[in-house]
Amino acid sequence: MVDELSSDQFPGDPIRAAKAIYQVVNSDLPMHRLILGSDAYRRIGAKLDMIVSEFKAVKDIAFGTDYPGAGKAVL
C-alpha cells in the first residue's frame, strides 16, 4: 500500500499553482519567469546568492581585461 502524500514531502499544491499561473498570464504585466513553490524559491535564492558572490569576486579580473581607460563610462 502506498503511503499518503504529505505536504512535508511535496509542499506544492497543483491547484494553487494553476491559479498563480492563470493570474500571471492574464495580468497586464506578465512575468517572464514565475517561481512556484517555497522549495523552488529557496533553491533559486541559494543559486542566485552563489552567482552574485562569484560575480563580485571576478570584478577586478573582468575590468582588468579591458583596454586602459575603457569601460569607465559604463558604470
N, C-alpha and C positions, 0 to 999 in steps of 0.2 A: 504494500500500500504506500502511495506517495504521500509524504508529509505535506500539510497545508503550507502554502507560501506565506511567509511573514513579511511585514513591512520593514523589518530589520534586515532581511536578506535582499529584498527587492523593494527599495523605497519608492520607486516611480509608480505613479497612478496613471495608466494609459488614458483614462477619461479626462483627467485634468491636463495631461499633455496635449491631447487633441483640442481641448478648449483653448489652451495657450497658443497653439499653432494657428487655429482659426482666428483668434484675436489679432495676432501679429500680421497675418496675411491680409486681413481686412482693415488694418489700421491705415491712417493717412500717411504715416512714415514707417513702412515695414522695415524690419531689421534685416541686414544681410546674413547675420548669424543669430541663432537662437539656442541658448543653452537650456536644456531641460533636465531637471533633477539636481538635487543637492550633491549627489556623488559626482556628477559631471562638473558641477560648478567648482567643487573643491579641487578636483584633479586638474582642471584647466587653470585655476588660480595658481596652483603649485607650479605648473609648467610655465606660466607667464612670469612668475617670480624668478624662476631659473633663467629664462630668456633675458629678462631685464638685467639681472645680475651679470650675465655673460656680455650683454650689450655694453653695459657701463665699463666692464673690465677691459674691453678692447678699444676704447675710445682713442687713447693715445696712439695705438698701433694704426687704427683707421686713418686718423689725421696725419700720421707720420708718413703715409704713402702718397700724399698729395705733393704737387709742386710747391716749393716755398711760397708762402703768401696766398695760396689758393684756399678757397673754402671759407674765408673769413666773413664774407657777406651772407653766407648761408645761415649761420647761427645768428 
